[in-house]
């Protein structure tokens, strides 16, 4: 289940109902959304998992083909 929310102090307020019993334990993966003021990156915020998958596939293919790879972002 992917939900979006707003941070308010130490609480994340989600926009949609969770449909989970009160007190349920959950795991949260925090990824800040791209700022809406940048129209180029803003169009990709719904495809973050796809872009991550593509990046991993490209890196895997580069490694298999023995291409020299210089990391372009920190992990």
C-alpha contacts under 8 A as a table, 3 or more apart, distances in Angstrom:
res1	aa1	res2	aa2	distance
3	X	14	X	6.74
3	X	15	X	7.64
3	X	16	X	7.25
4	X	14	X	5.85
4	X	15	X	6.60
5	X	12	X	5.96
5	X	13	X	5.13
5	X	14	X	4.02
5	X	15	X	5.84
6	X	12	X	5.49
6	X	13	X	5.15
6	X	14	X	6.51
7	X	10	X	7.02
7	X	11	X	5.83
7	X	12	X	4.48
7	X	13	X	6.27
8	X	11	X	5.22
8	X	12	X	6.06
8	X	13	X	7.05
9	X	12	X	7.93
14	X	17	X	7.48
20	X	24	X	6.53
21	X	24	X	5.70
33	X	45	X	6.51
34	X	38	X	7.87
34	X	41	X	6.62
34	X	42	X	5.95
34	X	45	X	6.24
35	X	38	X	6.11
35	X	41	X	7.92
35	X	42	X	6.59
36	X	39	X	6.68
36	X	42	X	5.39
37	X	42	X	7.43
38	X	41	X	5.84
38	X	42	X	5.73
39	X	42	X	4.95
39	X	43	X	6.41
40	X	43	X	6.03
40	X	44	X	7.68
41	X	44	X	5.46
41	X	45	X	6.92
42	X	45	X	5.59
43	X	46	X	7.27
44	X	47	X	5.24
44	X	48	X	6.60
45	X	48	X	5.60
47	X	50	X	5.19
47	X	51	X	6.17
48	X	51	X	5.16
48	X	52	X	6.14
49	X	52	X	5.01
49	X	53	X	6.10
50	X	53	X	5.06
50	X	54	X	6.14
51	X	54	X	5.02
51	X	55	X	6.12
52	X	55	X	5.09
52	X	56	X	6.28
53	X	56	X	5.14
53	X	57	X	6.21
54	X	57	X	5.07
54	X	58	X	6.14
55	X	58	X	5.15
55	X	59	X	6.17
56	X	59	X	5.14
56	X	60	X	6.07
57	X	60	X	5.04
57	X	61	X	6.16
58	X	61	X	5.17
58	X	62	X	6.13
59	X	62	X	5.06
59	X	63	X	6.19
60	X	63	X	5.16
60	X	64	X	6.23
61	X	64	X	5.04
61	X	65	X	6.14
62	X	65	X	5.17
62	X	66	X	6.10
62	X	67	X	5.20
62	X	68	X	7.58
62	X	69	X	7.13
63	X	66	X	5.06
63	X	67	X	6.20
63	X	68	X	7.96
63	X	69	X	7.79
64	X	67	X	7.78
71	X	74	X	7.25
